[in-house]
Amino acid sequence: MSSESPAPAGIGKGPVFVTGASGHVGGVLVRALLEAGREVRVLVHGDDRALQGLNVTVFHGDVANAEVLRAAMRGVETVYHLAVVISLWWNDPTCQSTNVDGTETVLRLAREAGVRRLVYVSSIHAFEREPVDEPLDENRALCAGPAFPAYDRSKAEATRRVMKAVEDGLDAVVIHPTGIVGPTDFRPSRMGGVVRDVMRGQLPALVKGGFDWVDVRDVVGACMAAERLAPKGARYLAGGAWRSMSDVAAIVAEHAGCKPPRMVLPLAVGKAVAPFAQGWAKLTRTPPRFTSASMFYLEEIPKVDCSRAKRELGYAPRPLEESLKDAVEWWKSYDPK
């Protein structure tokens, strides 16, 4: 799974380039890097609210723009590759073009630029789910095939491309976070939108099921620790704790001073409703409340084993209650409606 090569000596002080810098993880990572005294370059494609007012060098473009990427990587020590399309549609071609083809372009140009280390943020969704009765660790096979949503398939394939680049000489490491929550979520992210909607009383119903949730700040901490400490080719799961959607909504409501959604639908009902919700979303050009992929994600998943990250990176995820409380307080200050 990884080589025996240690982390490059003295790494973690030079200039860095962050793709996907305006997303939830990206915005928090950029702030942490600046706080650590790093010179930060960022790739921005569209919405840049998460970066406004920060002392960063901005490169406008996407991961398909080799000319922009080449200029941004010139002279950097580390590339943090976070750019991603997160899709809840079962078949979404943009997952391939951005998550796989874009990653391939980033890897190629990182090798050309001679960067000392690349940190790739993959996902728990890159792994096979079965067997659900055994802990999921970094040795679990990567998923493939139409039994998995496009996002899962794309993150698995992108991870394979990173590991092939390691074999070809690139010094890269991979972080696999679970479901990310927490503050400083400008766009917002998928789960940030759920937190906001619960606070506004705009989430009409929940579906039974749950996921393993992790604080965005803990994911960022794992990424920065991996830059400095991880052996070349290492992969780490960065998870927190499994909680149901009802638990998440109840914690948010408690700290927001509101009521959680009363209706909790069986997962089978959510699956039955999903095609109609998807059709309505396409008709109205709005994000769907339910999709076949989102119902798939809430089904039973294995317990996530983060012991390698804890052992090698000093990873210590905080309680979910703290993450959601901080997310609520952030939304109150950012969007006081």
N, C-alpha and C positions, 0 to 999 in steps of 0.2 A: 504493500500500500504506500509506503514511503521509503525514501532512500535513507542511508545511514549518515548522510552529510549533515553537519550541524548548521545552525543559522549562520549567515555571513557575519564575520566579526565586525563589531562596531556599527551595525546597521540600526536605523531608527532615529537618525538625527538629520539626514539630508532632505532635499526637496522631495515632495510627493505629488503625484497626479491622481485625482479621484474621478472616475467615471460614475455617472449616476449620482452626482454630488447634491442634486437638488431634491432627492427623495428623502424618505424618513431616516433611513440608516445613514445615507450620505450626508445630510445636514448635520446630524449629531456627530458623525465621524469628523467632518471638517472642523467643527467647533472644538472637538477634543484634540485634534492635531494642532490647531492654532494655539490652544492653551498649552500644549507641550512645546511650543516654540518652533514649530515646523514651518517651512515655506510651502504653501499649498497652491497647486494649480487645479482647476476644476473644469470638467466638461459639462456644459449646460445645453439642454435641448428643450426649449419651451419655458415652462414655469420655473422662475428662479427665486420665489419668495423665501425659500429656506436659506438663501445665501446673501440676501440683501444686507448691506452694512458690514459684511465681513471682509477682512483684508486678504483677499484671494486674487489670483490671476485667472481670469475667465477666458475659456476657449469655447466658442459657440459652434455647435455641430452635434453629430451623433456618432455612434460607433461604426457607422458605415463610411465615415469620412476619413480616409487614410491620411490625407494631407494635414488635417487639423490634429489628428492623433499624433502624427509624427512630430509636429511642432511642439505639442504639449509635453511629449515624453523626452524631449531633448535635454539631457543633463539631469534627469530626475533619478533619485535613488530607488524609490519604490512606487509601484503602480497599485492602487486599490481599485479593483474592477467590480463595480456595483451596478452598472447600468443594466436595466432589466425591464421587460414587459411582464407584468403580473396579470394574468388573464384568468377569469372564471368561466370562460367558454371552453367547451371540451376540445374543439378544433379551432385554433386561432393561428393563422400563418405568420403573424407578426412575432410569435414566440420563436419560431425558427430563425427569422431574419435578424432579430435583435439579439436574442439570448444565445443562439448557437453561432450564426455567421458573424455577428458582431464580436463575440468572444474570440473567434478565430482570428479576426483582424487585429484585435487588441494583443493577442498572444504573439502574432507574427511581428508586429511593430515593436513590442517590448523586447523581443529577441534582437531585432535590428538596432534598437536604441541602447542595448547593453544595460538595461535596468538590473539592479542587484537583486531585487525581490519583487514578485507580484503576489498580492493577496486577492484571491477570488472569493466572493461571497456567493455561495451556491444556495442550497435549501434542503431541508429535511425531505421535501417532496421529490428530490432526486432519487430516493431509495425505494426499493421494493417494500411493500407493506407487509407481506407475508414472510415468515409466520408471526402473527400478532401476539402469540403467547410467549415469544422470546424477546429479550431486550434488543432494541435497535442500536447498534453501534457502527463504527466506521467500516467494519468488515462486511456489512450488509450489501448485497448486490445492488447496483444501480438499476433503476426501472427502464423498461422499454416496451414499445408496442401500444396498440390502440386501447388496451384495457386501462390506460392511464391518460389523464387530461394532457393537452398540449403543453401546458406550463411545466408539468412534471417531466415529461419526455424531454423538453428543451433543456431543463436544468441538469438532467442526467447526462445528456449528450454533451453539453458544455463542460461539465465536470470531466467527462472522458477526454475532451480536447485538451483541457488543462493538464491532465495527467500524462497525455501523450507529449505535450510540450515539455514537461519535466523530463521525460525519457530522452527528449531531443536536446536537453541541456539548459532549459529555462529554470531558474530558481523560483518556484511558485508553491504556495500553500493554499488550502481551501478551508473555509468555514461554512458549516451547514447549520444555519439557525432554524429554529422552529417558528411558531407563530409570533410575530413581533408586535409588541404593544409599548406604550409609554408616551412621554411628553415630546414637545418640539416637533410636532407632526403637521406641517403647514398645509399640505395639499387637500385633504388628509389621505393617509393610507387606508387600505380596506378596513382594518380594525379600528383605526382612528375615526373613520366614518361611523362605525358602529357605536363607539363611545359617544361621539357627538350626537348621534340620533337618539340614543337612550336619554341623554341629558335634555334634549329638546322634546322628548315625548313623541318622536317621529318614527319609532320602530314598532310597527303594529303587532308583530308576533316574533317569537323565537322558535327554533327547531331544536329538538332534543339532540344530544351529541355534544362533543367538545373537542379540545385540541390541547397540545402542549404549548404553553405560552412563555415567552421570554421577553425581558425588558430590552429595549433598543440600546440602552446604555451598556448593558452587559454584553450584547453582541459586538458593539464597538470596542469594548475593552478586550474581548477575545481577539478581534481583528488586529488591534495594535500590539497585543502580546504576541500573537503569531508572527507578526512582522519581525519582532526582535528575537524570539525564542525558538520558533518551530524549526524542526529539521526540514530540509528541502523535500518537497513532495508530500508533506504531512497533511492529513485531513482531520478536522475536528467538528464534532457535534456541539452546538451551543443551544441548549434547551433550558427549560425552567421547571414547570410543573403542569400536569394535566388538570384542567378544570372545564366544567361544562359551560355552555353558552349562558345558561340560566345563572350559574355562579358569577360569571363575568358581569352580566347585566345587573345582578343584585349588588355587587361591590360598587359598580359605577353609580347606581342609583343612591346607595347609602352615602357616598361622598358628595354627590351632586345635590342631594336633598330633593330627589324626585322619586317617582314610582317606576319600577321596571315593567316591561311589557307583561300583561297578564296571561296572554295566550302562548302556550308552548306546544307546538305541533309535534306529533310523532315523526320520526325521520322518514317513514314510509309516505306520510302525507306530503312532506317537503319534496320528496322525489317525484310524487305525482303532480304536484303544483309546478315544479321547475320548468317543464316545457312551455306552459302557459305564461309564466313569468318571463321566460326568455323571449317568447313571441311578442309580448307587450313591450319589453325593453327595446327590441328591434324597431317596433312600430313607432315608439315615442322617442327613440334615441336617448334613452336614459339607462343608467346602470341597473341591471336586474337585481331584485332582492334575493331570488333563489335561482340557482343554476344546477345542472346535473353535476358539474365539477364541485361546486361548493357543498352539495350534499355528500359527495364522495369524501371530501375532506373531514366532515364531521363524524364519519363512521369510525368504528373502533380502530385505534392505532396502537402499535407496540409502545411499551415504556421506553423512553429515550435514555440511553446510557451516555452521560457526559463525563465519565470518569477519566478519559484520556485528556480532555481539556482541563479538568480540575488538576490532574497530576502534572501536566507539562506546561500549562499556561497560567496556573493559579486561578482558574476560572471559578467564580463563586456567585452564581445568580441570586438576585434578591427576590423576596417574596412577591407574588403577583399582586397582592393587596397594595403594596407600596407603589408598584408600577401604575396600577389603575388610578390610585389616589392622585399621583403626580400628573397623570394624563388629564384627569378631571380638572385639577387646579390650573394646568396649562391652558386647557380649552376655556376656562372661565376668564382668564386674562387675555387670551388671544381673540376669542370670539364671544363677547359677553352677552350675546342675544339669549 
